[in-house]
Structures are given as C-alpha cells and as structure tokens.
C-alpha cells in the first residue's frame, strides 16, 4: 500500500489544500503531520494561541474524515523524515513558501528525502498566484510596483480549487500524539483560530463585501474583513477567498488580496525584507529615542488616534488597516524612529503578523520599500478627522477620553485648561513638539 506524509505548515485546512488533496488522490494511506517547532513557538504568544486553536480545529476535521492530525515536536525536517521511515512513506508533500526560514526548511528536507529515496513534492496554496510566476516585462525576478503587478495578476490563469478529501486513512497502529493545551495569549479580545472560525467569518463577510470599497477606511465602522489571521495560517485558502470576492464583482477587496500576493513575490526575490531597506538609496538615518518608542508602544504619545490604534493592537492582536498606516507613519515620519523597531513590535502582537506583509507594509510606510512616493507623510490629525470624524474609534480604545464629545477628542491639547487638566491622559511627546506643526492652532 502506498503511504504519503503531508507536512502541514501554513495550510491548516482541509478545503482547497493541494498538498493534502494530492496525497489522498495518489496514496492509499495519508499521514497529515504538524511539527511543533520550538524555534517558532516563542515569537508571539497571540499567534501561538491562534495556531493551537487552528490545530485543534483541524484535528476535528481530519477525524471526521476517518483520519487524524499527527503531532510531533522538534526539528520539522528530522521529525518528518523519522515519521516517514516509521510508516514506510514513499512521498512527502508540503506547501511551498517564500521566507528565508521556509526555504531553508525546504532545502534541508529535499536533501534528506534524496538520501532516503523519498519523493518530495511542493504544492501551491499559500498565495493565489505562485510567487515568481509573474515577471515584469523589463526583466527582473519580481515586480517592484504594485499596479502593473495587479494587471498581470488579474489576467493570469489561476489554478482550480481542489476538492476536499472525503476520506483519509492513517496507517494502522500509528500514534497520532496528543494535542497540547491551548496556551494563553496576551490579547484578551483576540479572534479565535481555526478553519471553522475562518469559514464562518468569510461567510458573514461576503454579505457585506459590496460595501468594502466605500467603507474600508471607516475606522469606527470596522468595515474590513478581519480575514487576515486566517489567511496567514492557511485556515482559509487565499484562492478561495479571491474567487468568492470575484464572483461578487468586489474588485476593491480582490485588490487587497492581490497586495498580499504582491509582497510574497517581493520576498521571494528579496528575502532580507525584514532587516534591509528594499529601495536602493533609501536613508538609513533614524533617531535613537527609547523613551519615545516606549510611549508609542504603550499608546501614550498624547496623539489620540495613534494611541487608540496601539491600544487596539494590544487588546485584540489586530489593528484596523488605516490605523496601521497612521501609527507606522507616526513612528517613522514624525518621530523619526527606525521602521524595524516598529515592525518587531507589530510582529510581537499581530495575529496576522507574517514576514511578507508585515515587513513589506512597514517599508512602504517608512519610504524604504515598494512606494512610488517614498517621501509621503500622513498627518495624524487630518487622518483622524477624515476617517474617525466623531471620535468614536478613539473613545472606544482610550477610556480616559470618553467624556469628550465629538471630533474635539482628536486634539485634547486645544481644550480649555479646566478640561484638559482634568484628563488622565498625557500631552504630546516633548521630543515631538517642535516638529509637529499640526499641533499649533
């Protein structure tokens, strides 16, 4: 009987999972495997909790099809090869990925498979269009600008979604391993992980997707999909999400899915995106101001829309996209602090934190990445009045300002002294006062 091992990494789902579907189609027995890698488990308590919730949900889905999720701990290459030997597997399948860590894992696994004479097959599934498939007309490994990539991406032939396996048979006598207890995260209002929760969220979102183009910047309305954590862990297929949006002619949202693919193809060609400026000649001169950085991290800069975003990040492990732009621009363009320090803080808290999108977007805001206007600035007060006109978003996350009515909550330093002095809320950072022309009447 033919036996295949499927090493699951960032494709924690049974729907439209090419690696799992191919194994079920070509082998009599299939071993879905996830290896708990100690090298990754301490990066973010929030993502660690989301991951374990996703694993528990995936386990139930596999058991419902007669299989199970086999869990091991340790080095993913060593554990995969060891398990393949135990069950007599002739094939190992996994989803291809683009980060430096993932590529090193693939290379090491390929070398071990060659030694053991086991076939290793890499499958799509992490993006809609495989990174590296689309090349700019002028040459080069990747598109540097989004709009031409979007045009090429739209006209490309997408793969077909694969069917969900109806039945999965494990080798007899195989110990699956016990699901570990779900660890505690650091954000009390974080979303629940797993394919079931993700598909439920997608189904609900599709009823509101027609309004996305007009309302995605509405900060108090929270009119975004919140699907990003489920895409980051592969609880949802990005192809299935994009196809569902296309069927509803929701191009503004399809465009956002394409941005995700765009940064994956960037990282595929430029793996150092988390540590080095992508744009040649970008300035690397940043202020060293630990005090200002700490105030920014704690949501205590004295600029309400910035602080509200940073507090949402801590409470939910997520932040509205417009707030991400405002807070990142405030750190880099107003405080002059290195984008890599902001990237690390976001990566510490975000459920959807991953290398391509977290790093790519930080570089875009900082002016060091894929931006045709690298010197653009975001005035946080203008942004607040435009996208949170009555201050609802700010009051939601800053209880110290709940008593202030209307848009004046965005500029508490302009309130009468008797009101301002009664607030348990800081004034704007001293290190920022001279530069902040928008603080002046």
N, C-alpha and C positions, 0 to 999 in steps of 0.2 A: 504494500500500500504506500502511495506517495504521501509524504508529510512535508508541510511548509510551516515556517515560522514567520509571523508578521511582527516586526519590531515597530510598535506604535510610539510616536514621539509627539508631533503636534497635529495629529489627525485622530483625536479621541472621539470617534463617532462610528456608527455603522452605516449611516446613509451617505451615499456618494463617497465611499472610501476606496479608491482604486487599488491600493495595495491589498486590502482585505478581500475585495471582490475577486481580484485575480487569483489570489491564493485559494479561495473557495471554488473557483472555476477549474483550477488546474491540479488540485491535490485532493486526496481522499480525507486527510486529516489536517486540520489547521490549528496552529497554536498562536493566538493573539497574545503578545508579550509586551509588558511595560516594565522598564527597569528604572527604579528609583535611584537617580544619580546623585550621590552626596555632593558633587561639585556644583549642582544647581539648586539644591534644596534650601540653601540659606540666603538666596538672593533677595527674596521678597516674601515676608510672611503672608501677605494678601494673596499673591499668586500661588503660594504653596497650598493655602487652604482651598482656593478655587480649583487647583489641579486635583487635589484629593477628592473633592466633591465630584469632579468630572470622572475620575477613575471609578468611584462607587457607582455612578450612573451608568457608565459604560459596562461595568461588570454585570449589572442587572440586564442590560440589553443583550449582551452575549449569552447570558444564561437562558434568557427567553428564547434563544435560537439553538439551544442544546449545547452551547459551548461554555466558555468561561474566560475571564481575564487572568492570565498567568502573570504573577508579580514576582519580581526579583529585585534585590538591592545590590548596588555596587557599580563597577565599571560597566557601562552598557555593552561594549564590544565583548568583553570577556564573558559576561553573563549570557549574551545571545549565543555565542559560539558554544558555550558549555551546554546550554539547553538544546541547541540543535543536535549536538552529539548524543544527548540523552534520549531524544525522541527519534533519532535517525533521519533528520530533515535533509532533504536534497536541495531545498530552496529557501532563501530568506528574502523577504520583501520589506521595503520601507519607503516612506515618502521622502523625496529629495528636498533639501533645504539649502539656505544660502549663507548663513552666518559662518564665521570662522570656526566656531566650535562644532557646528553641524558638519561642515565639510571635512574637518579633521576626523570626526567620528566615522563618516562615510569611508574615508580613505583607509583608516585602520581596519574597519570592518571588511572592506574589499580585500585587503591584504590577508586577513585571517581566513576569509572564505576561500581565497585562492589556495592557501596552504591546506585547507581541509577538503578541498574539491567540492565546495558548496556553491551553488549559483546564487549570486546576489543581484536582485533586480530593484531598481529605483523607480518610483512612480510619481506622477504629479499629484496635486491635491492641496498644497499649501497656498497656491495662488490660483487665479482664473487662467492666466496665460503663463506658461513656464518662463521663469527668468532666463534671459539670454536668447529666447526665441525671436524676439523683435529687435532688429538692429537699425540704427539711424542710417539714412541714405548716404550721408557723407562719410560713413565709416565709423569705427569705434565700437567698443563692446556693449555700450549702453546709451540710451537717450539721457541727455543731461537736462533737457527742458520738458516739462510735462505735456504741454498742448500737442506737439507733434507725436509724442508717445500715445496720447489718448486717441488721436485719429487712427494711428496704426493699430492700436489695441481694439478699437471698435470694429475695424474691418477684418481683423484676424479671425480665423476659424477656431472657435472654441471646441474643446473636446466634449463628447457627450457625457452626461451624468451616468454613472454606473448604478446598477440595481443593488438594493440592499440584500445581503445574503439571507436566504430563508432558513438555512440550517447550517450549523457549524459543529463539526465532530472533532473532539480532542482525542489524542492518543489515550488508550486505557491506562489507568494507574498513575497518571501524571498529577503531581501535587501542584495545585494552582497557586498556593500561597495565600496568606490572609491579608485582607485589606487593612491597612493601618488606620488607627483612629484619625478622624479629620482634625487637623491642628487648628488652633485659634489664629485668626488673622489680627491685624491691628486696626482695621477699619470696621466699626460696628455696623455700618449700613451697606456693606459690600454686597454685590449681587451674588446669587447662588450659581455655582458652576455646574456644568454638565450639558450633554446634548439635549436632554429632555427640556431643561430650562431654556436653552438656547432656541430650540424649535418653537417653544411656546412664545418666547419673546418675538421671534421672527413673524409668527402668525399674527400676533397682535399688532406688530409694527406695520405689516403690509396694509392694514386697514387705514393707516394714517399717512402712508408714504406719498400720496398725491400732494400733501401739504409741505413736504420736505423742502422743496425749492424756495418757498416763501418764508418758511419758519425755522430753518435750521440754525439761524443765528439768534433766535429768540431765547435769551438766557433764562428768564423766569418760566417760560413755557416748556422748557426741557423737551423740545420737539425733535430731538435726534433719536437714532435707532437704539443706541446703547448695545449694539451687537458686537462691538469691537473685542471685548474679552472672549467671546465665544469663537470669533474668528482667530484670535491669537492662539488659542489652544486647539483649534480644529474641531471644536464641538459642533460648529457649523461649517459646511462646505462653502468656501467663497464663490465657487462656480454656481452652486445652487442659489445663493443669495443674489448674485448678479443676474441670473436667469429670471428669478422671481421678480426682480425690480424691472427688468427689461420688458417682461410681459405686461407690466402696468405702465409702460412708457415713462418711467420715472428716471429720466436721464440725469437730473441733478444728483440723485443718490447713486446711480450707476457710476457717475464720475468719481464719487468718493471711494467706491470700491476699486476703481482704476488707480487712484492715488496710492492705495495700498500696494497694488502690483508694481507701480512705478518705483517705489522705494525698494522693493525686493530686487528689481533688476539693477538698480543702482548699487545695492550692497553686493550683489553677485559679481559686479565688476570692481567695486571699491570696498573691500571688506573692512577697512580701517575707519569706517564712518563714525564710530563712537569715540574715536580718540584723535583724529586728524581732520583738519578743515578740508572739505571736498573741493571748494572753489580755489583754483590756483591764485596765489597772491592775496588771499584773504588775510586781514590783520589778525595777529595773534597777541595783541596787547590788551590785557584785561587788568582791572583794578583788583587788588588784594584787600578785601574788606570782609573779614569773617563776621563782624557784627551785623552788617547789612544783610549778608547771606542768611544769617540765623533769623533775623526779623522776617525776611522773605519766606523762609521755610515754615515759620510758625504762624504766618498770616498776621503779622503785626507791623506792617510797613507804614500804616496810617493812611493808605490809599484803599478805600473800602472795596472797590471792585477787584483789586489784586488780592486782598486778604480773603475775600469771600471765596475766590477760586482756590486759594491754597488750603482753606479750611474744608471745602468740599472734597478736595483730594484726600485729606486725612480721614474724613468721615466715611467716604464711600469707596475709596480706592479708584476713583474715577473723577473726571472733570469735564465739564462742558467744553466743546472744542473752541468756541470763541474765548472762553476764559483761559484755555491753554495758550492761545495766541497772546492774550493780554499779559498774563503772568510771565511768560517766557520773554516777551519783548521788554517788560519792565526790568527784569533781571539783567538782560544783556545790553539793551539800548539805552536804558535810563540809569541803572546802577553801574553799568559797565563791567559786570562780573561774568567770568568765563562760562560759556554755554555748557561746558562739560560738567560743571558742578550742578547746574540745573537739571541736566539730563540724568545724572546719577540720583538726584532726589526724586524725580518723577519715576525713574525705574524702580526705586525703592518702594513706592506706594501703588503704582498703577496696576490694576488687574490686567489691562491690555498692553502693558509695557513689553515691547519687544525691540530688538536691535534696529531693524529697518525703519519702522515708523517712528519710534521714539527719537532715535538719533537723527533720522532724516528731517523730521519736522523741527527739531531744535536747531539744526544747522540752517534750515530755511529761515527761521525767525532771526537768528543771530547774524544772518548775512554772509555766512561762510559756505552755504550749501547750494542747492538747486533753486536759485531765485534770480530771475532776470532783473530784479530791482533790489540788490543786496543792501542798499542804504535806507530802505523804507523804515519808518518808525510808526509805532502805534501810540497815540496819545490816550492814556488810560481813561481820562475823564470824558473825552469825547466818545470813546468806545462805550463807556458805561451809560451815558445819556442816550446813546443810539440804540443799544441792544438790551438795556435794562432801564427803560425810560422812567419808571416809577419807583425804582429801587427795590423791587420785590426780591430779586435774586440776592442782592446784598443783605437785606434783612433776614433772609432765610438762613444764612450761614454766619451772620455776625449778630448775635443776640444783644450785644452792647448798644446796637444802633436801632433796635426795633421801635423805639419810641419816636424816632424821627420820621415824619411823614413825607411822602413824595420824593422827587428827584434830588432834593437838598441833601439826602443821605449820602450822595456821592462826593460831597465836598464839605465835610463837617468842620473844616478849619474856617469856613466862612460863616458859620452860625454865630449868633450873638454870644458874647463871653459867658453869660449866665447859663446858657445851654451847653456850650462846648466844655466848660469847666466841670460840668456835672456828668460828663460821659466817662465811662471806664474804658476809654479807647485812646490809643496813642496818636500824637500828631505825626505828620510826615517825617521820615527819617532825616536827621540833621545832615547826613552825608549827601543827601539828595536835594536839599532845599535850593542851593544856588543854581543847579542845572534845571530844576523843574519850573519852567516858565509858566506852565499851566496852573501852578498853584497861585499865581498872582491874580488879583481881581481884574 
